[in-house]
Amino acid sequence: MRKWGLVVLGIMLALASVSLVEKALIPQPTRLNDIPPVEPGGFSIPVWVVTDGSGEQVPLRWRSVPGALAYTLWRSRDPDGGYRVIHQGSDTTYTDRDCPDPGEQYFYMLTAIDSEFGDSGYSEKKCVKHSGGQEHDGR
């Protein structure tokens, strides 16, 4: 009887570890209310530069932030949540070629990463209508 208890315990531990690994490897959408506010502490928040998109791509540009090592670009269809990281890098431009539904609006936000790997606050939301390059104020 004790042997079966250990077998059952082993199976339960294996299933729990598979669940933890799955949660770590599969990105989950993040709602803005789930993200704790970040104090910039003198580290500037990225500012968008107006760009026009056309065709199947959405070119995005932002001003460089003094002291930033890299930038994280987030995208969502919902202005209030569901943002996912679509790019991380040191450049201040990115062309989004992966918008699945032409004609739909997409919302973008940026954070800058400093030398201690701290994030700045979030930029203003940038709303772009894919495949037409029409920008909106995000409302």
Secondary structure as the mmCIF struct_conf table of DSSP 4:
data_model
#
loop_
_struct_conf.conf_type_id
_struct_conf.id
_struct_conf.beg_label_comp_id
_struct_conf.beg_label_asym_id
_struct_conf.beg_label_seq_id
_struct_conf.end_label_comp_id
_struct_conf.end_label_asym_id
_struct_conf.end_label_seq_id
HELX_RH_AL_P HELX_RH_AL_P1 ARG A 2 LEU A 25
BEND BEND1 ILE A 26 ILE A 26
STRN STRN1 THR A 30 ARG A 31
HELX_RH_3T_P HELX_RH_3T_P1 LEU A 32 ASP A 34
BEND BEND2 ILE A 35 ILE A 35
HELX_LH_PP_P HELX_LH_PP_P1 PRO A 36 PRO A 37
TURN_TY1_P TURN_TY1_P1 GLY A 41 GLY A 42
HELX_LH_PP_P HELX_LH_PP_P2 PHE A 43 PRO A 46
STRN STRN2 TRP A 48 VAL A 49
STRN STRN3 SER A 54 SER A 54
TURN_TY1_P TURN_TY1_P2 GLY A 55 GLU A 56
STRN STRN4 GLN A 57 GLN A 57
STRN STRN5 VAL A 58 TRP A 62
TURN_TY1_P TURN_TY1_P3 PRO A 66 GLY A 67
BEND BEND3 LEU A 69 LEU A 69
STRN STRN6 ALA A 70 SER A 76
BEND BEND4 ARG A 77 ARG A 77
STRN STRN7 ASP A 78 ASP A 78
TURN_TY1_P TURN_TY1_P4 PRO A 79 ASP A 80
STRN STRN8 GLY A 81 GLY A 89
BEND BEND5 SER A 90 SER A 90
BEND BEND6 THR A 92 THR A 92
STRN STRN9 THR A 93 ASP A 96
BEND BEND7 PRO A 100 ASP A 101
TURN_TY1_P TURN_TY1_P5 PRO A 102 GLY A 103
STRN STRN10 GLN A 105 ILE A 113
TURN_TY1_P TURN_TY1_P6 SER A 115 GLU A 116
BEND BEND8 PHE A 117 PHE A 117
STRN STRN11 ASP A 119 ASP A 119
HELX_LH_PP_P HELX_LH_PP_P3 GLY A 121 LYS A 125
STRN STRN12 LYS A 126 LYS A 129
TURN_TY1_P TURN_TY1_P7 HIS A 130 GLY A 133
STRN STRN13 GLN A 134 HIS A 136
#
